Amino acid sequence: MGKSWLILLVILASVASRASEQGIADAEPLDIRRVERVYLDDVHPGAGGEEVVDLYFRAQGELGQPVENLRRVDVEVREDLRRVSSGDVVRVTTLEDAGLGVTCVLALDTSRTMIGEPFERAKSAALRLLDRLGTGDALAIVTFASTVEVVVPFTDSHPNARARLGEIEIDEDAMSTVFHDGIYQAVAQVRHGFELPRRAFVLVFSDGRDGGSARSLDQIIQLAKGGESEPRIPIFTVGYAGRGGGGLQVLENLAVETGGGSARATQLKGFYDDTLQQMRGSYLLRYESDMDGNEHVVEVAVEGKSASRNARYPKIEGALWRWPLGGGLAVIVLLVARAFIGGRSAGSLRIVQGL
């Protein structure tokens, strides 16, 4: 082989190597090895009457920050231990990119132990949160002191919610704080709501002290975790230790048990905004599956971190629109051909030459 050919081969090999390296770089998945936790908050089978399952999940880093830019290849889904093939996965997208809204409930402790500048800052943070909500988002506001009050139901407009929020004051006459009842009612607003976005969460500002509630923490946690057909409702808490920090651990435990997050009043700045962004940046994964009316265990995993949830699929008979694409199409073709042939003479068959 001449030198010119050898030089040409070296050049081609170099070009191919660079192209291969570039292709690998383009296909390289995002460095998501910092994933520390995965939350599968909702398994919604039969969405829209279709034979599909919608998964609402979150992936977080070590400091609780959301992991961004996940793609199909980054996520593994299992249904009853069987891996869902990539061909059955219809899409993986964030709620924001999908144009879906969120449901938010603000729960504010207005008992006299909350008097001080942090309460006013909490209201200001809540007002900024309202400014970021869109027309597709749902909002309710619950206050609690000696009693619980739904100040803003989901049916109120955002401008009205802003006005009502600005009017909220500390109840200096309250002799007790029904903290448990207040948080329970906040979660119940979502459970009893009508046509709300499925992605829901509760934001709490309180000192975590309870007195005289009819509900318990266990009841709150059970209601927030949801059942087979209900999404989890994460509770995010901001703890105020104005008159002692005895309830701060309660708030932090409540957040952990429900898959939410927690902060102290001194860390309030940006917490509401970060929580909203985390919810909007959570993922929606849709895959095709048989709606057989049975209970299934669904698991989602990202870089070795996984979460699972039980769900009962609705009973949906084979979609009728698929029938013509299978054997039905063959029947239709046969009938058309028969009608076409039936209108003509069948003719005769004549063998001209043997084989």
HELIX and SHEET records of a PDB file:
HELIX    1   1 LYS A    3  ALA A   27  1                                  25    
HELIX    2   2 ALA A   47  GLY A   49  5                                   3    
HELIX    3   3 ARG A   72  ASP A   74  5                                   3    
HELIX    4   4 SER A   86  ASP A   88  5                                   3    
HELIX    5   5 LEU A   95  ALA A   98  1                                   4    
HELIX    6   6 ARG A  112  MET A  114  5                                   3    
HELIX    7   7 GLU A  117  ARG A  132  1                                  16    
HELIX    8   8 HIS A  158  GLU A  167  1                                  10    
HELIX    9   9 PHE A  179  ARG A  191  1                                  13    
HELIX   10  10 LEU A  217  LYS A  225  1                                   9    
HELIX   11  11 LEU A  248  THR A  258  1                                  11    
HELIX   12  12 ALA A  265  GLN A  267  5                                   3    
HELIX   13  13 PHE A  271  ARG A  280  1                                  10    
HELIX   14  14 LEU A  320  LEU A  325  5                                   6    
HELIX   15  15 GLY A  327  GLY A  342  1                                  16    
SHEET    1   A 4 ARG A  37  PRO A  45  0                                        
SHEET    2   A 4 VAL A  52  GLN A  60 -1                                        
SHEET    3   A 4 TYR A 283  GLU A 288 -1                                        
SHEET    4   A 4 VAL A  89  THR A  94 -1                                        
SHEET    1   B 4 ARG A  82  ARG A  83  0                                        
SHEET    2   B 4 VAL A  75  GLU A  79 -1                                        
SHEET    3   B 4 GLU A 295  VAL A 302 -1                                        
SHEET    4   B 4 LYS A 305  ARG A 312 -1                                        
SHEET    1   C 6 VAL A 148  VAL A 152  0                                        
SHEET    2   C 6 ALA A 138  PHE A 144 -1                                        
SHEET    3   C 6 THR A 103  ASP A 109  1                                        
SHEET    4   C 6 ALA A 200  SER A 206  1                                        
SHEET    5   C 6 ILE A 235  GLY A 239  1                                        
SHEET    6   C 6 SER A 262  ARG A 264  1                                        
END                                                                             
